């Protein structure tokens, strides 16, 4: 799911859970995982349709805050 899609869901008031997890491909980096109430799930992806990965958890949190995310669960 691209950043714009996350913003759209937020604006529409659609419910979804946000999880921050370590990137399985690069264990030193973090990715965002969204789980919709319909049971579907998505990763945050960039403009090239690749999963966005962040070397610092703080940076990922900043991005999510700008997108309007108020609550996220962190998985260590």
C-alpha positions, 0 to 999 in steps of 0.5 A, a space after each residue: 500500500 502506497 503512502 497516498 493509499 494510507 492517507 486515503 484510508 485514514 481520511 475515509 475513517 477505515 479501520 486498520 491495524 498497523 504493525 512495525 516489524 523487522 524486515 525479514 530480508 534485512 534484519 537491521 531494518 524496519 517495515 510497516 504492515 497494515 491489517 485491514 478489518 476485512 482480513 487483507 494485509 499490506 506492506 507500506 510500499 514506495 513509488 516503485 512498488 517495493 516494500 519501504 524499509 527503514 534502517 531506523 525505527 524512529 524514521 518509520 514512526 515519523 513517516 507513519 505519524 505524517 500519514 496520520 497513524 495514531 497507534 502502531 504495534 511494534 514487534 521485536 
